[in-house]
Amino acid sequence: MRIEQKIEDSSNEDKRKHLEFIQVVISRMGGNLFYLRGWSITLVGGLLALLSQASNKDEFPLILLTGVVVVFWFYDGYFLSLERRYRALYNKVRKQPAKDVDYSMDIREFNSDKQNSLVYCMFSKTLAPFYLLFLAAAIFLIVRSFNG
């Protein structure tokens, strides 16, 4: 086997390893999104159960419910934003020549992409309906408690 062939095989293996590292991070971000949605459903359900026991004039659980929804929506958007940046890094590494692989996990160059921004991710078609429904329910309960 020639030296050039050994170097090329080594470079291809380096590229494969780098892509595996990035894929592990992407999978972790996807898992975080799944767990956050599970926790948000659990906490919103618990707070709704608490609200059914509270007096009509007790607005603290309603404010807490709204806060929980907003915080979880923010975190979900944050992890989706990170996941999209790592997907962009994956695509960049996938397209570059194997000899240029440097094992960099730096995603700062993808921060300026609109679709990777926190606000864009929070209002994506996967997150916005989920959290806007919770937020609308919380606002409805707040308005009802002040009027009733």
N, C-alpha and C positions, 0 to 999 in steps of 0.2 A: 504494500500500500504506500502510495506516495505521501509525502509530507503535506502537500496542499490538500489532499483528500482528508487527512486526519484533522487538519485545522478546520476545514469546512464542516466535518461531522461534529467537531467540538462546538463550533459556532451554532450549528442547528440545535444541538442539545442545550446550549445556553439560552437560546431563544425560547425553546420549549419550556424550560424551567422558569424563565421570567414570566411567560404567559401563565403558567400554573400559579405562581405567586400572586399575580394580579387576580386570577380567577378565584382564589381563596378569599381575597378581600371582598370581591364582588359578592360572593356567596354569603359572607358574614354580614354585609350590609343588607342583603335581601332577608336574612334571618332576623336582623334587628327590626326591619320594617314589619315583619310578621308578628314578632313579639310585642312591638309597640301597639299595633292595632288590637291585639288580644287584650293587652292591659287597658287600653282606652275603653274598649267595650265593657270590660269588667268593672272599671271604676265608674263609668257613666251609669251602668246598670245599678251599681251599689248606691250611688248618689240619688238616683231616681227612687230607689227603695227607701232611702232616708227621707226624701222629700214627701213620700206618701205618708210618713209618720209625723212630719213637722207641721206646725201650725201655718196658716195661710200668711201670716205677717212675718214669718221668719225667713228673711232673704239671704242669710249667710249660706245655706246649702246651694241656693241658686247661683250665687256669685262664685262659690267654690266649683260648681258644675261647669260654669262658663270658663273659669280659669283652667280647669283640668283639660277641657276640650282644646283650648287655645295652646296650652303647653304641649300636649301630645301632638297636635297638628304641626306645631313648630318643629318638634323633634323628628316627626315622620318626614317632613319636608327636608330637614337637614340630612337625614340618612339617605333619602332618595337623591338628593343633590350630590352627596359623596359617591353613591353608587354610579351615577351617571358620569362623574368625572373619571372614575376608575374604568368604566366601560370605554370612555374615550381614550384613556391611556392604553388599554388592551388593544383597541383598534390601531393605534399608532404603532405599537410594538409589533403587532401582527403584520403590518405593511412594510416595516423597515427591514433592510437587509440583516441577515443573521450576524454579520461581522460587526454591526453597530450596536448590538445589545450591551447595555451598561447596567442592568438590574435596577435602574432608577424606579422608584415608586412615587416620584414627585408629580403631583397633579395640579400644581399651581398654574401651569400654562393653559389649563382648561377652565379656570375660574371665570374668565371673561365671556365664555360662551353663554348666550342667553338661556338656553334650555338647561343649563347646569346651575342656574342661580337659585337661591333659596326660595324667593317669592314665586318664581316660575314653577318650581317643583311643588310648592304648597298648593298652587292653583292648577296643578296638572289634572288630567281627566281621571286619574286613579285616586288622588287624595281629596280634591275639592268636594266632590259629591258626598263622600263619607263624612268628612268633618263639618261641612256646611249643614248637613242634616242634623248632626248633633248640636251645632251652634244654633240653628233655627229652633230646635226643641227647647234649648236652654233659654233663649230669648223669649219664646212663647210663654214658658213657665214664669219667667220674671215679670213679664207684662201682666199675665193673669194674676199673679200674687199681689201686684200693686193695685190692680183694678178690682180685685175681689176681696 
